[in-house]
Protein backbone atom coordinates (compact mmCIF):
# COMPACT_ATOMS: atom_id res chain seq x y z
CA UNK A 1 0.00 0.00 0.00
CA UNK A 2 1.54 3.25 -1.07
CA UNK A 3 1.41 6.29 1.16
CA UNK A 4 1.73 9.89 0.24
CA UNK A 5 3.41 12.40 2.49
CA UNK A 6 2.12 15.84 3.19
CA UNK A 7 4.65 18.25 4.60
CA UNK A 8 3.27 21.05 6.72
CA UNK A 9 5.27 23.96 8.01
CA UNK A 10 4.11 25.41 11.29
CA UNK A 11 5.62 28.57 12.75
CA UNK A 12 7.09 28.46 16.24
CA UNK A 13 6.78 31.32 18.67
CA UNK A 14 9.75 33.51 19.43
CA UNK A 15 12.35 31.99 21.60
CA UNK A 16 13.78 34.03 24.37
CA UNK A 17 16.64 33.26 26.65
CA UNK A 18 17.14 34.26 30.22
CA UNK A 19 16.24 37.84 31.17
CA UNK A 20 19.82 38.82 31.76
CA UNK A 21 20.91 38.13 28.23
CA UNK A 22 19.80 40.02 25.23
CA UNK A 23 16.54 39.01 23.71
CA UNK A 24 16.69 37.48 20.33
CA UNK A 25 13.81 37.22 17.99
CA UNK A 26 14.23 34.14 15.88
CA UNK A 27 11.54 32.74 13.70
CA UNK A 28 11.85 29.03 13.10
CA UNK A 29 9.71 26.71 11.07
CA UNK A 30 9.13 23.16 12.14
CA UNK A 31 8.36 20.67 9.43
CA UNK A 32 5.95 17.93 10.31
CA UNK A 33 5.34 14.94 8.13
CA UNK A 34 1.90 13.47 8.07
CA UNK A 35 1.49 10.20 6.32
CA UNK A 36 -1.80 9.56 4.66
CA UNK A 37 -2.81 6.30 3.01
CA UNK A 38 -3.21 6.56 -0.70
CA UNK A 39 -6.66 5.93 -2.08
CA UNK A 40 -5.43 5.67 -5.64
CA UNK A 41 -4.37 2.36 -7.11
CA UNK A 42 -0.74 2.38 -8.17
CA UNK A 43 -0.54 2.91 -11.88
CA UNK A 44 1.63 0.59 -13.91
CA UNK A 45 4.42 2.55 -15.50
CA UNK A 46 4.07 2.81 -19.24
CA UNK A 47 7.18 1.87 -21.17
CA UNK A 48 8.77 4.71 -23.08
CA UNK A 49 8.02 4.71 -26.79
CA UNK A 50 10.69 3.14 -28.99
CA UNK A 51 13.12 5.58 -30.53
CA UNK A 52 12.19 6.59 -34.04
CA UNK A 53 13.90 4.68 -36.81
CA UNK A 54 16.76 6.63 -38.33
CA UNK A 55 15.99 8.17 -41.65
CA UNK A 56 17.36 6.16 -44.53
CA UNK A 57 18.81 8.07 -47.42
CA UNK A 58 17.47 7.12 -50.82
CA UNK A 59 19.82 9.34 -52.81
CA UNK A 60 21.61 7.56 -55.65
CA UNK A 61 25.03 8.66 -54.40
CA UNK A 62 24.32 7.41 -50.85
CA UNK A 63 22.90 4.04 -51.88
CA UNK A 64 25.80 3.28 -54.22
CA UNK A 65 28.52 4.87 -52.06
CA UNK A 66 31.53 2.80 -51.02
CA UNK A 67 30.07 2.25 -47.54
CA UNK A 68 26.47 2.23 -48.77
CA UNK A 69 24.10 -0.71 -48.62
CA UNK A 70 24.11 -1.64 -52.32
CA UNK A 71 27.63 -2.51 -53.53
CA UNK A 72 28.51 -5.39 -51.23
CA UNK A 73 25.01 -6.88 -51.35
CA UNK A 74 24.82 -6.79 -55.14
CA UNK A 75 28.35 -8.15 -55.57
CA UNK A 76 27.68 -10.86 -52.99
CA UNK A 77 24.43 -11.90 -54.69
CA UNK A 78 26.12 -11.99 -58.08
CA UNK A 79 28.99 -14.03 -56.65
CA UNK A 80 26.58 -16.53 -55.08
CA UNK A 81 24.77 -17.03 -58.38
CA UNK A 82 28.05 -17.08 -60.32
CA UNK A 83 29.71 -19.65 -58.04
CA UNK A 84 26.74 -22.02 -58.09
CA UNK A 85 26.30 -21.60 -61.87
CA UNK A 86 29.99 -22.19 -62.53
CA UNK A 87 29.98 -25.36 -60.43
CA UNK A 88 26.76 -26.69 -62.04
CA UNK A 89 28.04 -26.12 -65.59
CA UNK A 90 31.42 -27.58 -64.66
CA UNK A 91 29.78 -30.70 -63.24
CA UNK A 92 27.40 -31.12 -66.18
CA UNK A 93 29.68 -30.20 -69.15
CA UNK A 94 33.18 -30.45 -67.72
CA UNK A 95 34.05 -26.86 -68.80
CA UNK A 96 36.18 -24.70 -66.59
CA UNK A 97 35.22 -21.09 -65.75
CA UNK A 98 37.28 -19.58 -68.58
CA UNK A 99 35.73 -21.92 -71.16
CA UNK A 100 32.26 -21.04 -69.87
CA UNK A 101 32.99 -17.33 -70.29
CA UNK A 102 34.47 -17.75 -73.78
CA UNK A 103 31.56 -19.92 -75.01
CA UNK A 104 28.74 -17.43 -74.55
CA UNK A 105 28.94 -16.71 -70.83
CA UNK A 106 29.38 -12.96 -71.15
CA UNK A 107 25.82 -12.16 -72.38
CA UNK A 108 24.34 -14.40 -69.67
CA UNK A 109 26.52 -12.69 -67.06
CA UNK A 110 25.53 -9.19 -68.22
CA UNK A 111 21.81 -10.07 -68.32
CA UNK A 112 21.93 -11.66 -64.86
CA UNK A 113 23.89 -8.71 -63.47
CA UNK A 114 21.40 -6.17 -64.80
CA UNK A 115 18.33 -8.02 -63.56
CA UNK A 116 19.80 -8.72 -60.13
CA UNK A 117 21.16 -5.18 -59.72
CA UNK A 118 17.84 -3.55 -60.58
CA UNK A 119 15.96 -5.99 -58.33
CA UNK A 120 18.35 -5.16 -55.48
CA UNK A 121 18.24 -1.38 -56.00
CA UNK A 122 14.47 -0.92 -56.21
CA UNK A 123 13.82 -1.59 -52.48
CA UNK A 124 16.83 0.50 -51.49
CA UNK A 125 15.52 3.51 -53.39
CA UNK A 126 12.17 3.05 -51.63
CA UNK A 127 13.93 3.21 -48.25
CA UNK A 128 13.59 -0.50 -47.37
CA UNK A 129 16.72 -2.11 -45.97
CA UNK A 130 17.51 -5.81 -45.72
CA UNK A 131 18.11 -5.46 -41.98
CA UNK A 132 14.48 -4.48 -41.39
CA UNK A 133 13.11 -7.54 -43.20
CA UNK A 134 15.38 -10.27 -41.87
CA UNK A 135 14.82 -12.54 -38.91
CA UNK A 136 15.50 -16.08 -37.83
CA UNK A 137 17.96 -18.09 -39.86
CA UNK A 138 17.85 -15.92 -42.98
CA UNK A 139 19.35 -12.70 -41.66
CA UNK A 140 20.99 -9.88 -43.53
CA UNK A 141 24.29 -10.70 -41.82
CA UNK A 142 24.09 -14.30 -43.05
CA UNK A 143 23.54 -13.01 -46.59
CA UNK A 144 26.61 -10.77 -46.33
CA UNK A 145 28.80 -13.60 -45.03
CA UNK A 146 27.52 -16.02 -47.68
CA UNK A 147 28.18 -13.41 -50.35
CA UNK A 148 31.71 -12.85 -49.07
CA UNK A 149 32.36 -16.59 -49.06
CA UNK A 150 30.98 -16.87 -52.60
CA UNK A 151 33.22 -14.01 -53.79
CA UNK A 152 36.27 -15.74 -52.33
CA UNK A 153 35.10 -19.11 -53.68
CA UNK A 154 34.64 -17.80 -57.21
CA UNK A 155 38.07 -16.18 -57.22
CA UNK A 156 39.65 -19.32 -55.74
CA UNK A 157 37.89 -21.49 -58.34
CA UNK A 158 39.11 -19.34 -61.24
CA UNK A 159 42.64 -19.12 -59.80
CA UNK A 160 42.86 -22.88 -59.19
CA UNK A 161 41.62 -23.67 -62.70
CA UNK A 162 44.05 -21.17 -64.21
CA UNK A 163 47.01 -22.61 -62.33
CA UNK A 164 46.16 -26.27 -62.99
CA UNK A 165 44.90 -25.66 -66.55
CA UNK A 166 41.94 -28.01 -66.06
CA UNK A 167 38.47 -27.93 -64.49
CA UNK A 168 38.36 -28.35 -60.74
CA UNK A 169 35.91 -31.25 -60.84
CORRATA-V627529 format. One line per field, one symbol per residue. psi: psi as a letter, one per 30 degrees, with the letter a starting at -180 (. if undefined). burial: # if it has 9 or more other C-alpha atoms within 8 Angstrom, else .. Layout:
# CORRATA-V627529
psi: ???
burial: ???
This chain:
# CORRATA-V627529
psi: kkklkkkkkkkklkklalfflkkkjkklkkkkkkkkkkfkkkkkkkkkklkkkkkkkgkefeegleglfeeeeeeeeeeeeeeeeeeeeeeefgkleeeeefhgfeeeeeeeeeeeeefefeeeffgkleefgklbeileeeeeeeeeeeeeeeeeeeeeeeefglle.
burial: ..........................#..........#...................#...####..####.########.##..#..###..####..##...#......##..##..##.###.#.#....#....##.###.###.##.##..##.##.....#..
